[in-house]
Amino acid sequence: MPPTSLRTTSHRPLIAPATAALFFTLAATLHLPAQDRAGRPAALAQMQQMKVADGLEVTLFACEPAVRNPTNLDIDSRGRVWCTEGVNYRLWQKWGKLQPSGDRIVILEDTDRDGVADSEKTFYQGNDINTALGICVLGSRILVSRSPDILVFEDKNGDDKADGPPRKLFTGIAGVDHDHGVHAFTFGPDGKLYFNFGNEGKQLLDEAGRPVQDLSGRVVAAHGKPYRQGMVFRCEPDGSKLETLAWNFRNNYETAVDAFGTLWQSDNDDDGNKGVRINFVMEYGNYGYTDEVTGAGWGNKRSNLETDIPLRHWHLNDPGVVPNLLQTGAGSPTGMCIYEGSLLPEVFRGQMIHCDAGPRVVRAYPVENDGAGYRARIVDVVSSDNDWFRPSDVCVAPDGALLISDWNDAGVGGHYMADQKLEAMTGRIYRVAPKGHKPSVPALDLRTPDAATAALASPNHATRYLAWNALHQAGAAAESALKKQWNSSNPRLRARALHLLARIPGKESATVATALTDTDPNLRITGLRIARQLALPLEPLVQALVRDPQPQVRRECAIALRFLSTPAAAKLWADLAGQYDGADRWYLEALGIGAEGKWDACLGAYLTAQPNAIQTPAGRSIIWRSRAKQTPALLAKIIKDPATPEADKPRYFRAFDFQSGPEKEAALVELLTAAAK
């Protein structure tokens, strides 16, 4: 689990003899698998301490010895749970290797649909997957994330055994036997794969061991140019066309992608600083774990220092740092998914569902619009006061139920665990669904576009992957079926259809144009994101949205300008900057992302259009964020202005740390000279 100050040494709840006897009587009646009976009494007793959201119940899907130390899970289109184990956790610790043949990938299935796994299969076992932190089932391909490698297994004959040794999709990732290495892959609504690594990951190499160069032309390495610390990536299913989407996280554990292509994840603080955060991942953003320029840690002295350590931890007062959506205090955040089903209560629909092993809770973070960004609150799904409940991942089954893996250990973080013998090692998988809901697996039919479009509506990722590929391969033949979904009332299903309609050859521009005039701002955003991915001409599209009433749409316009360096792009940026209210940090950072590489043109166009900007809060914030050659002189002018409050001056002095060149030196000399008079 991610390091945290939370470490406990409590003991498991004891099972009374009468309770155990009753359980074994029930087990015989229910025909539970013999190998599963040993751990079930303790698991059921432990569940008595769980609290669950109104209208829901928790049931035990599987436990040891069928599964031990589950680190990550995925659920296939048949409702089967694929789980990576961490029996061989921290091989350098005193307990050494507990399973000489290596850790396993386990397939657990509930064949009689009673909510309890009655089938256990070992898909693969080997020391190359010891304590793997991610698994993603993509039809007959299974991606397993375990530093230093992303491994691709295949099961083309469908016998639930790996066809042979895996091949490497990526390699060279640092953080071996460390929770801050590489994490799970997720299939996006655009047909691409998303993944991340923590600050121990450091770099990506291709299968042949060569440094990976992303689409921006930069080598993917934590060298500060500009990439630092943990990073988020997007690529094609074969690993090509890799993009580095965001950076400077500590241990961003699993990236979740919703139907609109919006990215969400959690990030872990340094131990004991109560700074665990939830992030909306703004593409190409710096997230502030270390100093952007020097790489210095958050504890180093700097101008304009944040008052509270949880905020200071992320350099939130620095220009060029994307704000946090939410800070949740102390913890050890792990797996996350987006719940886009309808089985659970309304409060959870369309929201992040997230595991935090430290405080022993699975939470949702219902999100609301807030300017160009978002705000969120916390709603618990499942929690426990029992120190052994350590949720590690959560996924959505085809029927909309949640499956939660539980590492189940008294210690979490600090590279430690309480279970140090194989025979004592535990692990749990729980199912969360409305009370009395009987498990089911909807029939999967991909033979026609209408049937495949119905499958595209599934809340389950693996099902959507199969449907997406069937519809993409069908091309124009799927257009009619997809348009039916596009014309539905569910914006998330409409977005899924939009991604595929825009990829029908010859329909790209017309589909995006339709999306940009939609009444739902999330679909206008989705259309613009699709245009970027398809490399459609962006200037006219941004021009069509540059005065959009929704600041979140204008945020995406600013980001879309990042890779355009024409005079028209600078004028569009200035138009967007002219609508900044002076207080919305999300909007300001989107402007910064869009101006990267062309600050001189962008700031010049803005100041021409807004000649009095330096006298306004909005103009001063834009100057504070800017990196143009004229910025240092403007900062000096603001500092010298008698109307500038003394309390504001450290903010502008700190901005000098992000400037360079002779212009900076000249401005600082000017300030020193003025101070000496």
C-alpha positions as CSV (number, residue, x, y, z in Angstrom):
1,M,0.0,0.0,0.0
2,P,1.2,3.6,-0.4
3,P,3.3,4.7,2.5
4,T,1.4,6.6,5.2
5,S,1.8,7.3,8.8
6,L,-1.2,5.1,9.5
7,R,0.2,1.8,10.8
8,T,-1.6,-0.4,13.3
9,T,-0.9,-3.5,15.3
10,S,-4.3,-4.6,16.3
11,H,-5.4,-8.3,16.2
12,R,-8.2,-9.9,14.1
13,P,-11.6,-10.3,15.7
14,L,-11.9,-13.7,17.3
15,I,-14.6,-16.0,16.2
16,A,-16.7,-17.6,18.9
17,P,-16.8,-21.4,18.7
18,A,-20.6,-21.4,18.5
19,T,-20.4,-18.9,15.6
20,A,-17.8,-21.0,13.8
21,A,-19.9,-24.2,14.3
22,L,-23.0,-22.5,12.9
23,F,-21.0,-21.2,9.9
24,F,-19.7,-24.6,9.0
25,T,-23.2,-26.1,9.2
26,L,-24.4,-23.3,6.8
27,A,-21.4,-23.8,4.6
28,A,-22.3,-27.5,4.1
29,T,-25.9,-26.6,3.3
30,L,-24.9,-23.9,0.8
31,H,-22.2,-26.2,-0.8
32,L,-19.5,-23.6,-0.5
33,P,-16.2,-24.7,-2.0
34,A,-14.1,-26.6,0.5
35,Q,-11.0,-24.5,-0.1
36,D,-13.0,-21.3,0.7
37,R,-14.4,-22.4,4.1
38,A,-11.3,-21.8,6.2
39,G,-11.2,-18.0,5.9
40,R,-14.9,-17.3,5.7
41,P,-15.9,-17.3,9.4
42,A,-13.3,-14.6,10.1
43,A,-14.3,-12.6,7.0
44,L,-18.0,-12.7,7.9
45,A,-17.3,-11.6,11.5
46,Q,-15.1,-8.8,10.3
47,M,-17.9,-7.7,8.0
48,Q,-20.1,-7.1,11.0
49,Q,-18.0,-3.9,11.7
50,M,-18.6,-2.5,8.2
51,K,-20.8,0.5,7.6
52,V,-22.5,0.9,4.2
53,A,-24.4,3.6,2.5
54,D,-28.2,3.7,2.8
55,G,-29.9,1.3,0.5
56,L,-26.8,-0.9,-0.1
57,E,-25.4,-4.0,1.4
58,V,-22.0,-5.7,1.5
59,T,-21.6,-9.4,0.9
60,L,-18.6,-11.6,0.8
61,F,-17.7,-12.6,-2.7
62,A,-14.4,-14.4,-2.0
63,C,-11.7,-14.8,0.7
64,E,-8.5,-16.6,1.5
65,P,-7.2,-19.1,0.6
66,A,-8.8,-18.5,-2.8
67,V,-7.2,-15.1,-2.9
68,R,-4.5,-13.5,-0.7
69,N,-3.3,-10.0,-0.5
70,P,-5.3,-8.7,-3.5
71,T,-3.6,-5.7,-4.9
72,N,-5.7,-4.8,-8.0
73,L,-8.7,-6.2,-9.8
74,D,-10.7,-6.1,-13.0
75,I,-14.0,-7.6,-14.0
76,D,-14.5,-9.1,-17.5
77,S,-17.6,-9.1,-19.6
78,R,-18.7,-12.4,-18.0
79,G,-18.6,-10.9,-14.6
80,R,-15.5,-12.8,-13.6
81,V,-13.1,-11.1,-11.2
82,W,-9.4,-11.0,-12.3
83,C,-7.2,-10.3,-9.4
84,T,-3.4,-9.7,-8.9
85,E,-1.9,-10.9,-5.6
86,G,0.8,-9.5,-3.4
87,V,2.0,-12.5,-1.4
88,N,5.6,-11.7,-2.3
89,Y,5.3,-8.1,-1.0
90,R,8.6,-6.4,-0.2
91,L,11.1,-9.3,-1.0
92,W,13.8,-7.4,0.8
93,Q,11.9,-7.4,4.1
94,K,12.7,-9.9,6.9
95,W,10.0,-12.3,5.8
96,G,11.6,-12.7,2.3
97,K,9.9,-14.6,-0.5
98,L,6.8,-16.4,0.9
99,Q,5.8,-18.0,-2.4
100,P,8.9,-19.2,-4.3
101,S,6.9,-19.9,-7.5
102,G,5.8,-16.2,-7.7
103,D,2.6,-14.3,-7.3
104,R,-0.6,-15.2,-9.2
105,I,-3.2,-13.7,-11.4
106,V,-6.4,-15.4,-10.2
107,I,-9.8,-15.6,-11.9
108,L,-12.8,-15.9,-9.5
109,E,-16.2,-16.7,-10.8
110,D,-19.7,-17.0,-9.3
111,T,-21.1,-19.7,-11.7
112,D,-24.5,-20.1,-9.9
113,R,-25.1,-16.4,-9.5
114,D,-25.6,-16.5,-5.7
115,G,-23.1,-13.7,-5.1
116,V,-20.3,-16.0,-3.9
117,A,-17.3,-17.1,-6.0
118,D,-17.4,-20.9,-6.5
119,S,-14.6,-21.2,-9.1
120,E,-11.0,-20.2,-8.7
121,K,-8.4,-20.5,-11.5
122,T,-4.8,-19.5,-11.7
123,F,-4.4,-17.7,-15.0
124,Y,-0.6,-17.1,-14.5
125,Q,2.0,-17.5,-11.8
126,G,5.5,-16.2,-11.8
127,N,8.1,-14.0,-10.1
128,D,7.7,-11.5,-13.0
129,I,4.4,-10.4,-11.5
130,N,5.3,-10.2,-7.8
131,T,3.0,-7.7,-6.2
132,A,1.7,-6.4,-9.5
133,L,-0.2,-3.1,-9.0
134,G,-2.5,-3.2,-12.0
135,I,-4.5,-5.5,-14.2
136,C,-6.7,-4.6,-17.2
137,V,-8.7,-7.2,-19.2
138,L,-9.1,-6.3,-22.8
139,G,-10.8,-9.3,-24.5
140,S,-8.1,-11.9,-24.9
141,R,-5.4,-9.5,-23.9
142,I,-4.5,-8.9,-20.3
143,L,-2.3,-6.0,-19.3
144,V,-0.4,-6.4,-16.0
145,S,1.4,-3.4,-14.5
146,R,4.4,-4.3,-12.4
147,S,7.6,-2.2,-12.4
148,P,9.8,-2.4,-14.3
149,D,7.4,-3.7,-17.0
150,I,4.0,-3.5,-18.5
151,L,3.3,-7.1,-19.5
152,V,0.8,-8.2,-22.1
153,F,-0.6,-11.7,-21.7
154,E,-2.8,-13.4,-24.2
155,D,-5.5,-16.1,-24.0
156,K,-6.5,-16.6,-27.6
157,N,-7.8,-20.2,-27.1
158,G,-10.0,-19.1,-24.1
159,D,-8.8,-21.8,-21.7
160,D,-8.2,-19.3,-18.9
161,K,-4.5,-19.9,-19.0
162,A,-1.9,-17.6,-20.4
163,D,-0.9,-18.7,-23.9
164,G,2.8,-18.4,-23.0
165,P,5.2,-15.9,-21.5
166,P,4.1,-12.3,-21.7
167,R,5.6,-9.7,-24.0
168,K,6.5,-6.2,-22.8
169,L,4.5,-3.2,-23.9
170,F,6.8,-0.8,-21.9
171,T,9.8,-1.5,-19.7
172,G,12.5,0.3,-17.7
173,I,10.1,1.8,-15.2
174,A,11.7,2.2,-11.8
175,G,10.0,1.5,-8.5
176,V,10.4,-2.3,-8.5
177,D,8.8,-3.8,-5.4
178,H,7.5,-0.3,-4.5
179,D,4.0,1.1,-4.4
180,H,5.1,4.3,-6.2
181,G,5.9,2.4,-9.4
182,V,3.6,1.8,-12.4
183,H,-0.2,1.3,-11.8
184,A,-3.2,0.0,-13.7
185,F,-4.3,0.7,-17.3
186,T,-7.9,1.8,-18.1
187,F,-9.7,1.7,-21.4
188,G,-11.0,5.1,-22.4
189,P,-14.1,6.1,-24.4
190,D,-11.8,7.2,-27.2
191,G,-10.4,3.7,-27.7
192,K,-7.1,4.7,-26.0
193,L,-5.4,3.4,-22.9
194,Y,-4.7,5.5,-19.8
195,F,-2.3,4.8,-17.1
196,N,0.1,6.4,-14.6
197,F,3.1,5.9,-12.4
198,G,4.1,7.3,-9.1
199,N,7.3,9.3,-8.3
200,E,9.4,6.2,-8.3
201,G,8.5,5.3,-11.9
202,K,10.9,7.9,-13.3
203,Q,10.9,6.8,-17.0
204,L,9.4,4.8,-19.8
205,L,11.3,2.6,-22.2
206,D,9.9,0.7,-25.2
207,E,9.9,-3.1,-25.5
208,A,13.5,-2.9,-27.0
209,G,14.7,-0.8,-24.1
210,R,14.9,2.5,-25.9
211,P,13.6,5.8,-24.3
212,V,10.1,6.6,-25.3
213,Q,9.5,9.9,-27.0
214,D,5.9,11.2,-26.6
215,L,3.9,13.1,-29.1
216,S,5.2,16.4,-27.9
217,G,8.7,15.3,-28.9
218,R,9.9,15.0,-25.4
219,V,11.6,11.9,-23.8
220,V,9.5,10.5,-21.0
221,A,11.8,10.9,-18.0
222,A,11.5,12.7,-14.7
223,H,14.2,15.2,-15.5
224,G,12.3,18.4,-15.0
225,K,12.1,19.3,-18.7
226,P,9.2,19.7,-17.8
227,Y,8.3,16.3,-16.5
228,R,8.8,15.6,-12.8
229,Q,7.7,12.9,-10.3
230,G,4.5,10.9,-10.9
231,M,3.0,11.2,-14.4
232,V,-0.2,10.4,-16.4
233,F,-0.2,8.9,-19.9
234,R,-2.4,8.1,-22.8
235,C,-1.5,5.8,-25.7
236,E,-3.0,3.6,-28.4
237,P,-3.8,0.0,-27.4
238,D,-0.4,-1.1,-29.0
239,G,1.5,1.5,-26.9
240,S,2.1,3.8,-29.8
241,K,1.3,7.6,-29.9
242,L,2.1,8.0,-26.2
243,E,1.2,11.4,-24.6
244,T,2.3,12.6,-21.3
245,L,-0.9,14.2,-19.9
246,A,0.1,15.6,-16.5
247,W,3.0,15.4,-14.1
248,N,4.5,16.3,-10.7
249,F,2.4,14.0,-8.5
250,R,3.7,12.0,-5.6
251,N,1.9,8.7,-5.9
252,N,-1.0,9.0,-8.2
253,Y,-2.4,5.5,-7.9
254,E,-4.9,4.9,-10.7
255,T,-6.3,7.2,-13.4
256,A,-10.1,7.0,-14.0
257,V,-11.6,8.3,-17.2
258,D,-15.3,9.1,-17.6
259,A,-17.4,9.1,-20.8
260,F,-16.5,12.6,-21.7
261,G,-12.8,11.9,-21.5
262,T,-12.3,13.7,-18.3
263,L,-9.6,12.3,-16.1
264,W,-9.6,11.9,-12.3
265,Q,-7.2,10.4,-9.8
266,S,-5.9,10.5,-6.2
267,D,-2.5,11.3,-5.0
268,N,-0.7,10.5,-1.7
269,D,1.1,13.0,0.5
270,D,4.3,12.5,2.3
271,D,3.7,10.6,5.5
272,G,1.7,12.3,8.2
273,N,1.0,15.6,6.5
274,K,-2.7,15.2,5.9
275,G,-2.5,16.3,2.3
276,V,-4.0,13.3,0.4
277,R,-5.7,14.9,-2.6
278,I,-8.2,14.1,-5.3
279,N,-7.4,15.7,-8.7
280,F,-9.3,16.6,-11.8
281,V,-6.4,16.0,-14.2
282,M,-6.2,19.0,-16.6
283,E,-4.3,17.8,-19.6
284,Y,-0.7,19.0,-19.7
285,G,-0.9,20.4,-16.2
286,N,1.9,20.6,-13.5
287,Y,0.5,19.4,-10.2
288,G,3.1,20.8,-7.8
289,Y,4.5,18.1,-5.7
290,T,8.0,19.6,-6.2
291,D,9.2,23.0,-7.3
292,E,8.5,23.3,-11.1
293,V,11.9,24.9,-11.8
294,T,14.3,23.5,-9.2
295,G,12.7,20.2,-8.2
296,A,13.0,21.2,-4.5
297,G,10.7,19.6,-2.1
298,W,7.7,21.2,-0.5
299,G,9.5,21.7,2.8
300,N,12.1,24.1,1.4
301,K,11.7,27.8,2.2
302,R,10.2,29.9,-0.5
303,S,8.4,33.2,-0.9
304,N,4.7,33.4,-0.5
305,L,4.7,30.1,1.5
306,E,1.3,28.6,2.1
307,T,0.1,28.8,5.7
308,D,-1.1,25.2,6.1
309,I,1.2,22.2,5.5
310,P,-1.5,20.2,3.6
311,L,-1.6,23.1,1.1
312,R,2.1,23.9,1.2
313,H,2.7,20.2,0.3
314,W,1.5,20.9,-3.3
315,H,3.0,24.3,-3.9
316,L,-0.5,25.7,-4.4
317,N,0.6,29.3,-4.1
318,D,3.0,28.9,-7.1
319,P,2.1,30.1,-10.6
320,G,1.8,27.1,-12.9
321,V,0.3,24.6,-10.4
322,V,-3.1,23.2,-11.1
323,P,-5.4,23.4,-8.0
324,N,-6.6,20.3,-6.2
325,L,-10.2,19.3,-6.4
326,L,-10.3,18.1,-2.8
327,Q,-8.0,17.3,0.0
328,T,-9.0,14.4,2.2
329,G,-6.5,14.4,5.0
330,A,-4.3,11.5,6.0
331,G,-4.5,8.2,4.1
332,S,-3.2,5.7,1.6
333,P,-5.3,6.1,-1.5
334,T,-5.4,3.3,-4.0
335,G,-7.8,2.1,-6.7
336,M,-10.5,4.3,-8.4
337,C,-13.2,3.9,-11.0
338,I,-16.0,6.1,-12.4
339,Y,-19.4,4.7,-11.7
340,E,-21.5,5.1,-14.9
341,G,-24.2,2.6,-14.1
342,S,-27.7,2.9,-12.7
343,L,-27.9,0.2,-10.1
344,L,-26.5,2.2,-7.2
345,P,-28.3,5.2,-5.7
346,E,-28.3,8.5,-7.6
347,V,-25.6,10.1,-5.5
348,F,-23.0,7.6,-6.8
349,R,-24.0,7.8,-10.5
350,G,-21.4,9.4,-12.7
351,Q,-19.0,9.8,-9.8
352,M,-15.6,8.6,-8.7
353,I,-15.6,5.6,-6.4
354,H,-12.3,5.4,-4.6
355,C,-10.5,3.2,-2.1
356,D,-8.4,4.7,0.7
357,A,-6.7,1.9,2.6
358,G,-5.4,4.2,5.4
359,P,-8.7,5.3,6.9
360,R,-10.3,2.0,5.8
361,V,-13.0,3.5,3.5
362,V,-14.4,3.4,0.0
363,R,-15.7,6.8,-0.9
364,A,-17.5,8.7,-3.6
365,Y,-16.7,12.3,-4.4
366,P,-19.9,13.8,-6.0
367,V,-18.7,16.6,-8.2
368,E,-20.3,19.9,-9.1
369,N,-19.2,22.6,-11.5
370,D,-17.1,25.4,-10.1
371,G,-16.1,28.0,-12.6
372,A,-13.8,26.4,-15.1
373,G,-13.2,23.5,-12.8
374,Y,-15.1,21.6,-10.1
375,R,-15.7,21.2,-6.4
376,A,-16.5,17.9,-4.6
377,R,-17.7,16.5,-1.3
378,I,-17.3,13.1,0.3
379,V,-19.9,10.4,0.6
380,D,-18.8,7.1,2.1
381,V,-19.8,3.9,0.3
382,V,-18.3,1.4,2.7
383,S,-16.1,1.9,5.8
384,S,-15.0,0.0,8.8
385,D,-13.5,0.6,12.2
386,N,-11.6,-2.8,11.9
387,D,-7.9,-2.2,11.3
388,W,-7.7,-5.2,9.0
389,F,-10.0,-3.6,6.4
390,R,-7.7,-2.2,3.7
391,P,-9.5,-1.7,0.4
392,S,-7.1,-1.8,-2.5
393,D,-9.3,-1.5,-5.6
394,V,-12.9,-1.2,-6.8
395,C,-14.5,-2.1,-10.1
396,V,-17.9,-2.2,-11.7
397,A,-19.5,-5.5,-12.7
398,P,-21.7,-5.9,-15.8
399,D,-24.8,-5.7,-13.6
400,G,-23.7,-2.5,-12.0
401,A,-22.6,-3.9,-8.7
402,L,-19.3,-2.9,-7.1
403,L,-16.5,-5.4,-6.4
404,I,-14.0,-4.3,-3.8
405,S,-10.6,-6.0,-3.1
406,D,-9.4,-5.9,0.5
407,W,-5.7,-6.3,1.2
408,N,-6.9,-7.2,4.7
409,D,-3.9,-6.4,6.9
410,A,-3.3,-4.7,10.2
411,G,-0.4,-2.7,8.8
412,V,-0.6,-0.4,5.8
413,G,2.3,1.7,4.4
414,G,5.9,1.9,5.4
415,H,6.7,-1.1,3.3
416,Y,5.3,-3.3,6.0
417,M,2.6,-5.9,6.6
418,A,1.4,-7.8,9.6
419,D,0.8,-11.1,7.9
420,Q,4.3,-12.5,7.3
421,K,3.6,-16.2,6.8
422,L,1.8,-17.7,3.8
423,E,-0.5,-19.9,5.8
424,A,-1.7,-16.9,7.8
425,M,-2.1,-14.5,4.9
426,T,-5.6,-13.2,4.1
427,G,-7.5,-11.4,1.4
428,R,-11.1,-10.5,0.7
429,I,-13.3,-9.5,-2.2
430,Y,-16.6,-7.9,-1.4
431,R,-19.7,-7.2,-3.4
432,V,-21.7,-4.0,-2.9
433,A,-25.2,-3.8,-4.4
434,P,-28.8,-2.7,-3.4
435,K,-30.2,-4.9,-0.6
436,G,-31.6,-8.1,-2.1
437,H,-30.2,-7.5,-5.6
438,K,-29.4,-10.9,-7.2
439,P,-26.2,-11.0,-9.2
440,S,-26.6,-11.2,-13.0
441,V,-24.5,-11.0,-16.1
442,P,-26.4,-9.4,-19.1
443,A,-26.0,-11.5,-22.3
444,L,-23.3,-10.0,-24.6
445,D,-24.2,-9.8,-28.2
446,L,-21.9,-8.1,-30.7
447,R,-23.2,-9.6,-33.9
448,T,-25.1,-6.5,-35.0
449,P,-24.4,-2.7,-34.6
450,D,-27.7,-2.4,-32.6
451,A,-26.6,-5.1,-30.2
452,A,-23.1,-3.8,-29.9
453,T,-24.4,-0.3,-29.2
454,A,-26.5,-1.8,-26.4
455,A,-23.3,-3.4,-25.0
456,L,-21.6,0.0,-25.3
457,A,-24.0,1.2,-22.6
458,S,-22.7,-1.3,-20.1
459,P,-21.3,0.1,-16.8
460,N,-18.5,-2.5,-17.1
461,H,-15.2,-1.5,-18.8
462,A,-14.4,-4.9,-20.3
463,T,-17.8,-5.1,-21.9
464,R,-17.5,-1.5,-23.3
465,Y,-14.0,-2.4,-24.7
466,L,-15.5,-5.3,-26.7
467,A,-18.4,-3.2,-27.9
468,W,-16.2,-0.3,-28.9
469,N,-14.0,-2.4,-31.0
470,A,-16.9,-4.2,-32.7
471,L,-18.5,-0.8,-33.6
472,H,-15.2,0.7,-34.7
473,Q,-14.6,-2.2,-37.0
474,A,-18.1,-1.9,-38.4
475,G,-17.4,1.7,-39.4
476,A,-20.2,3.3,-41.5
477,A,-22.4,0.2,-40.9
478,A,-22.6,1.2,-37.3
479,E,-23.6,4.8,-37.9
480,S,-27.4,4.3,-37.7
481,A,-27.2,2.4,-34.4
482,L,-24.8,4.9,-32.9
483,K,-27.0,7.9,-33.9
484,K,-29.8,6.3,-32.0
485,Q,-27.6,6.4,-28.9
486,W,-26.5,9.9,-29.7
487,N,-30.1,11.1,-29.8
488,S,-30.8,9.5,-26.4
489,S,-31.4,11.5,-23.2
490,N,-28.3,10.1,-21.3
491,P,-25.3,12.5,-21.8
492,R,-22.8,9.8,-20.9
493,L,-24.2,7.4,-23.4
494,R,-24.3,10.1,-26.0
495,A,-20.7,10.9,-25.4
496,R,-19.7,7.2,-25.9
497,A,-21.6,7.2,-29.2
498,L,-19.9,10.5,-30.2
499,H,-16.4,9.1,-29.8
500,L,-17.2,6.4,-32.3
501,L,-19.3,8.4,-34.8
502,A,-16.3,10.8,-35.1
503,R,-14.1,8.0,-36.0
504,I,-16.2,6.8,-39.0
505,P,-14.0,7.6,-42.0
506,G,-15.3,10.8,-43.7
507,K,-17.6,11.7,-40.8
508,E,-15.0,13.3,-38.5
509,S,-15.5,17.0,-39.1
510,A,-19.3,16.9,-39.4
511,T,-19.6,14.9,-36.2
512,V,-17.4,17.3,-34.3
513,A,-19.3,20.3,-35.7
514,T,-22.6,18.8,-34.4
515,A,-21.1,18.2,-31.0
516,L,-19.8,21.8,-30.7
517,T,-23.4,23.1,-31.1
518,D,-24.9,20.8,-28.6
519,T,-26.8,22.3,-25.6
520,D,-24.8,20.1,-23.1
521,P,-21.4,21.7,-22.3
522,N,-19.9,18.4,-21.6
523,L,-20.6,17.3,-25.1
524,R,-19.1,20.5,-26.5
525,I,-16.0,19.7,-24.4
526,T,-16.0,16.1,-25.7
527,G,-16.2,17.3,-29.3
528,L,-13.3,19.6,-28.9
529,R,-11.2,16.9,-27.2
530,I,-12.0,14.5,-30.1
531,A,-11.0,17.2,-32.6
532,R,-7.6,17.5,-30.9
533,Q,-7.1,13.7,-31.0
534,L,-8.0,13.5,-34.6
535,A,-5.8,16.4,-35.5
536,L,-8.7,18.4,-37.1
537,P,-8.1,22.1,-37.8
538,L,-8.5,23.7,-34.3
539,E,-8.5,27.4,-35.0
540,P,-12.1,27.5,-36.5
541,L,-13.3,25.2,-33.8
542,V,-11.9,27.3,-31.0
543,Q,-13.2,30.4,-32.7
544,A,-16.7,28.9,-32.6
545,L,-16.5,28.3,-28.8
546,V,-14.3,31.2,-27.7
547,R,-17.3,33.1,-26.3
548,D,-19.1,30.1,-24.9
549,P,-21.1,30.9,-21.8
550,Q,-19.7,27.9,-19.9
551,P,-16.2,28.6,-18.5
552,Q,-15.4,24.9,-18.6
553,V,-15.8,24.9,-22.4
554,R,-13.5,28.0,-22.6
555,R,-11.0,26.1,-20.4
556,E,-10.8,23.4,-23.0
557,C,-10.5,26.0,-25.7
558,A,-7.4,27.4,-23.9
559,I,-5.9,23.9,-23.6
560,A,-6.6,23.2,-27.3
561,L,-4.4,26.3,-28.2
562,R,-1.3,24.7,-26.6
563,F,0.1,23.3,-29.8
564,L,-0.9,26.2,-32.1
565,S,1.6,29.0,-32.6
566,T,-0.1,31.1,-35.3
567,P,-1.0,34.8,-34.9
568,A,-4.7,33.8,-34.9
569,A,-4.0,31.5,-32.0
570,A,-2.6,34.3,-29.9
571,K,-5.6,36.5,-30.6
572,L,-8.0,33.7,-29.6
573,W,-6.0,33.2,-26.4
574,A,-6.2,36.9,-25.7
575,D,-10.0,36.7,-26.2
576,L,-10.2,33.9,-23.7
577,A,-8.0,35.7,-21.2
578,G,-10.2,38.8,-21.5
579,Q,-13.0,36.7,-20.1
580,Y,-11.0,35.7,-17.0
581,D,-12.7,36.9,-13.8
582,G,-9.5,37.3,-11.7
583,A,-10.4,34.6,-9.2
584,D,-10.9,31.3,-11.0
585,R,-7.6,29.4,-10.6
586,W,-8.8,26.6,-12.9
587,Y,-9.3,29.1,-15.7
588,L,-6.0,30.8,-15.1
589,E,-4.0,27.6,-15.2
590,A,-5.8,26.5,-18.4
591,L,-4.7,29.8,-19.9
592,G,-1.1,29.0,-18.8
593,I,-1.3,25.6,-20.4
594,G,-2.5,27.1,-23.6
595,A,0.1,29.8,-23.8
596,E,3.1,27.4,-23.2
597,G,5.7,28.0,-25.9
598,K,4.2,31.2,-27.1
599,W,3.9,33.4,-24.1
600,D,5.4,36.5,-25.8
601,A,2.7,36.5,-28.5
602,C,-0.2,35.6,-26.2
603,L,0.6,38.1,-23.5
604,G,1.3,40.8,-26.1
605,A,-2.0,40.2,-27.7
606,Y,-3.8,40.3,-24.4
607,L,-2.2,43.6,-23.3
608,T,-3.0,45.1,-26.6
609,A,-6.6,44.2,-26.2
610,Q,-6.6,45.1,-22.5
611,P,-4.3,48.1,-22.1
612,N,-5.3,48.7,-18.5
613,A,-4.9,45.1,-17.5
614,I,-2.1,45.7,-15.0
615,Q,-4.5,47.8,-12.9
616,T,-7.1,44.9,-12.6
617,P,-7.1,41.8,-10.4
618,A,-7.6,39.7,-13.6
619,G,-4.7,41.3,-15.4
620,R,-2.3,41.1,-12.4
621,S,-3.1,37.4,-12.0
622,I,-2.4,36.7,-15.7
623,I,0.9,38.6,-15.4
624,W,1.7,36.6,-12.3
625,R,1.1,33.3,-14.2
626,S,2.8,34.4,-17.4
627,R,6.3,33.5,-18.7
628,A,6.8,36.1,-21.4
629,K,10.0,38.2,-21.8
630,Q,8.1,41.3,-20.7
631,T,6.7,39.6,-17.5
632,P,9.6,40.5,-15.2
633,A,9.2,44.2,-15.9
634,L,5.5,44.0,-15.4
635,L,6.0,42.2,-12.1
636,A,8.4,44.9,-10.9
637,K,5.9,47.6,-11.9
638,I,3.2,45.8,-9.8
639,I,5.5,45.5,-6.8
640,K,6.5,49.2,-7.0
641,D,2.9,50.4,-7.3
642,P,1.9,52.1,-4.1
643,A,-1.6,50.7,-4.5
644,T,-0.2,47.2,-4.2
645,P,-0.9,45.9,-0.7
646,E,2.2,44.8,1.2
647,A,0.5,41.4,1.9
648,D,0.3,40.8,-1.9
649,K,4.0,41.5,-2.7
650,P,5.4,38.1,-1.7
651,R,3.1,36.6,-4.4
652,Y,4.8,38.7,-7.1
653,F,8.3,38.2,-5.7
654,R,7.7,34.4,-5.9
655,A,6.7,34.8,-9.5
656,F,10.2,35.9,-10.3
657,D,11.5,32.4,-9.5
658,F,9.7,31.2,-12.6
659,Q,11.3,33.8,-15.0
660,S,14.7,33.6,-16.7
661,G,17.0,35.6,-18.9
662,P,18.4,39.1,-18.9
663,E,14.8,40.6,-18.5
664,K,14.6,39.0,-15.1
665,E,18.0,40.4,-14.1
666,A,17.1,43.9,-15.3
667,A,13.8,43.9,-13.4
668,L,15.4,42.7,-10.1
669,V,18.1,45.4,-10.4
670,E,15.4,48.0,-11.0
671,L,13.6,46.8,-7.8
672,L,16.9,46.9,-5.8
673,T,17.6,50.4,-7.0
674,A,14.2,51.6,-6.1
675,A,14.5,50.0,-2.7
676,A,17.8,51.8,-2.0
677,K,16.4,55.3,-2.7
